[in-house]
Amino acid sequence: MTGYYDYVLGLVPVTLVGITAVLAAVGVGYLTAVSVGAAAAALVVGHAMFVNGPVAPEESGSVRSASDHGPVNAD
């Protein structure tokens, strides 16, 4: 079953190579094209990490509230 992070892993190289190739084909300098492609790939990774970040699945039956913990020792 293909999930969100599988698509992200596939989209990173496609974004990098695709944007670089398109920009290079229209006459943008190679260094600029690679930089823009890498920035776009970094945005995809950033979205996967910070906007739609992975979370650990909660275990059923072990719901804990803040009152279950003892006092915090701040020393």
CNS distance restraints for C-alpha pairs under 8 A (distance, minus, plus):
assign (resid   2 and name CA) (resid   6 and name CA) 6.00 0.50 0.50
assign (resid   2 and name CA) (resid   7 and name CA) 7.40 0.50 0.50
assign (resid   3 and name CA) (resid   7 and name CA) 6.63 0.50 0.50
assign (resid   4 and name CA) (resid   8 and name CA) 6.34 0.50 0.50
assign (resid   5 and name CA) (resid   9 and name CA) 6.12 0.50 0.50
assign (resid   5 and name CA) (resid  48 and name CA) 7.28 0.50 0.50
assign (resid   6 and name CA) (resid  10 and name CA) 6.36 0.50 0.50
assign (resid   7 and name CA) (resid  11 and name CA) 5.92 0.50 0.50
assign (resid   8 and name CA) (resid  12 and name CA) 6.20 0.50 0.50
assign (resid   8 and name CA) (resid  44 and name CA) 6.98 0.50 0.50
assign (resid   8 and name CA) (resid  45 and name CA) 7.23 0.50 0.50
assign (resid   8 and name CA) (resid  48 and name CA) 7.10 0.50 0.50
assign (resid   9 and name CA) (resid  13 and name CA) 7.70 0.50 0.50
assign (resid  10 and name CA) (resid  14 and name CA) 6.63 0.50 0.50
assign (resid  11 and name CA) (resid  15 and name CA) 5.76 0.50 0.50
assign (resid  11 and name CA) (resid  41 and name CA) 7.83 0.50 0.50
assign (resid  11 and name CA) (resid  44 and name CA) 7.70 0.50 0.50
assign (resid  12 and name CA) (resid  16 and name CA) 6.24 0.50 0.50
assign (resid  12 and name CA) (resid  41 and name CA) 5.10 0.50 0.50
assign (resid  12 and name CA) (resid  42 and name CA) 7.87 0.50 0.50
assign (resid  12 and name CA) (resid  44 and name CA) 6.68 0.50 0.50
assign (resid  12 and name CA) (resid  45 and name CA) 7.28 0.50 0.50
assign (resid  13 and name CA) (resid  17 and name CA) 5.92 0.50 0.50
assign (resid  13 and name CA) (resid  18 and name CA) 7.96 0.50 0.50
assign (resid  13 and name CA) (resid  41 and name CA) 7.33 0.50 0.50
assign (resid  14 and name CA) (resid  18 and name CA) 5.46 0.50 0.50
assign (resid  15 and name CA) (resid  19 and name CA) 5.78 0.50 0.50
assign (resid  15 and name CA) (resid  37 and name CA) 6.41 0.50 0.50
assign (resid  15 and name CA) (resid  38 and name CA) 7.98 0.50 0.50
assign (resid  15 and name CA) (resid  40 and name CA) 6.73 0.50 0.50
assign (resid  15 and name CA) (resid  41 and name CA) 5.67 0.50 0.50
assign (resid  16 and name CA) (resid  20 and name CA) 6.10 0.50 0.50
assign (resid  16 and name CA) (resid  34 and name CA) 7.35 0.50 0.50
assign (resid  16 and name CA) (resid  37 and name CA) 4.44 0.50 0.50
assign (resid  16 and name CA) (resid  38 and name CA) 5.43 0.50 0.50
assign (resid  16 and name CA) (resid  40 and name CA) 7.02 0.50 0.50
assign (resid  16 and name CA) (resid  41 and name CA) 5.61 0.50 0.50
assign (resid  17 and name CA) (resid  21 and name CA) 5.97 0.50 0.50
assign (resid  17 and name CA) (resid  37 and name CA) 6.89 0.50 0.50
assign (resid  18 and name CA) (resid  22 and name CA) 6.15 0.50 0.50
assign (resid  18 and name CA) (resid  37 and name CA) 7.56 0.50 0.50
assign (resid  19 and name CA) (resid  23 and name CA) 6.03 0.50 0.50
assign (resid  19 and name CA) (resid  33 and name CA) 7.18 0.50 0.50
assign (resid  19 and name CA) (resid  34 and name CA) 7.92 0.50 0.50
assign (resid  19 and name CA) (resid  36 and name CA) 7.39 0.50 0.50
assign (resid  19 and name CA) (resid  37 and name CA) 5.05 0.50 0.50
assign (resid  20 and name CA) (resid  24 and name CA) 5.98 0.50 0.50
assign (resid  20 and name CA) (resid  30 and name CA) 7.66 0.50 0.50
assign (resid  20 and name CA) (resid  33 and name CA) 4.77 0.50 0.50
assign (resid  20 and name CA) (resid  34 and name CA) 5.15 0.50 0.50
assign (resid  20 and name CA) (resid  36 and name CA) 7.22 0.50 0.50
assign (resid  20 and name CA) (resid  37 and name CA) 5.20 0.50 0.50
assign (resid  21 and name CA) (resid  25 and name CA) 5.97 0.50 0.50
assign (resid  21 and name CA) (resid  33 and name CA) 7.61 0.50 0.50
assign (resid  22 and name CA) (resid  26 and name CA) 6.43 0.50 0.50
assign (resid  23 and name CA) (resid  27 and name CA) 6.55 0.50 0.50
assign (resid  23 and name CA) (resid  28 and name CA) 5.43 0.50 0.50
assign (resid  23 and name CA) (resid  29 and name CA) 7.94 0.50 0.50
assign (resid  23 and name CA) (resid  33 and name CA) 5.44 0.50 0.50
assign (resid  24 and name CA) (resid  28 and name CA) 5.11 0.50 0.50
assign (resid  24 and name CA) (resid  29 and name CA) 6.34 0.50 0.50
assign (resid  24 and name CA) (resid  30 and name CA) 5.89 0.50 0.50
assign (resid  24 and name CA) (resid  33 and name CA) 5.99 0.50 0.50
assign (resid  28 and name CA) (resid  32 and name CA) 6.75 0.50 0.50
assign (resid  28 and name CA) (resid  33 and name CA) 6.22 0.50 0.50
assign (resid  29 and name CA) (resid  33 and name CA) 6.08 0.50 0.50
assign (resid  30 and name CA) (resid  34 and name CA) 6.11 0.50 0.50
assign (resid  31 and name CA) (resid  35 and name CA) 6.17 0.50 0.50
assign (resid  32 and name CA) (resid  36 and name CA) 6.16 0.50 0.50
assign (resid  33 and name CA) (resid  37 and name CA) 6.11 0.50 0.50
assign (resid  34 and name CA) (resid  38 and name CA) 5.98 0.50 0.50
assign (resid  35 and name CA) (resid  39 and name CA) 6.11 0.50 0.50
assign (resid  36 and name CA) (resid  40 and name CA) 6.23 0.50 0.50
assign (resid  37 and name CA) (resid  41 and name CA) 6.23 0.50 0.50
assign (resid  38 and name CA) (resid  42 and name CA) 6.06 0.50 0.50
assign (resid  39 and name CA) (resid  43 and name CA) 6.25 0.50 0.50
assign (resid  40 and name CA) (resid  44 and name CA) 6.48 0.50 0.50
assign (resid  41 and name CA) (resid  45 and name CA) 6.40 0.50 0.50
assign (resid  42 and name CA) (resid  46 and name CA) 5.96 0.50 0.50
assign (resid  43 and name CA) (resid  47 and name CA) 6.04 0.50 0.50
assign (resid  44 and name CA) (resid  48 and name CA) 6.36 0.50 0.50
assign (resid  45 and name CA) (resid  49 and name CA) 6.18 0.50 0.50
assign (resid  46 and name CA) (resid  50 and name CA) 5.80 0.50 0.50
assign (resid  46 and name CA) (resid  51 and name CA) 7.34 0.50 0.50
assign (resid  47 and name CA) (resid  51 and name CA) 4.87 0.50 0.50
assign (resid  47 and name CA) (resid  52 and name CA) 6.12 0.50 0.50
assign (resid  47 and name CA) (resid  53 and name CA) 7.62 0.50 0.50
assign (resid  48 and name CA) (resid  52 and name CA) 5.13 0.50 0.50
assign (resid  48 and name CA) (resid  53 and name CA) 5.49 0.50 0.50
assign (resid  48 and name CA) (resid  54 and name CA) 7.79 0.50 0.50
assign (resid  49 and name CA) (resid  53 and name CA) 4.45 0.50 0.50
assign (resid  49 and name CA) (resid  54 and name CA) 6.99 0.50 0.50
assign (resid  59 and name CA) (resid  63 and name CA) 7.62 0.50 0.50
assign (resid  64 and name CA) (resid  68 and name CA) 6.20 0.50 0.50
assign (resid  65 and name CA) (resid  69 and name CA) 7.68 0.50 0.50
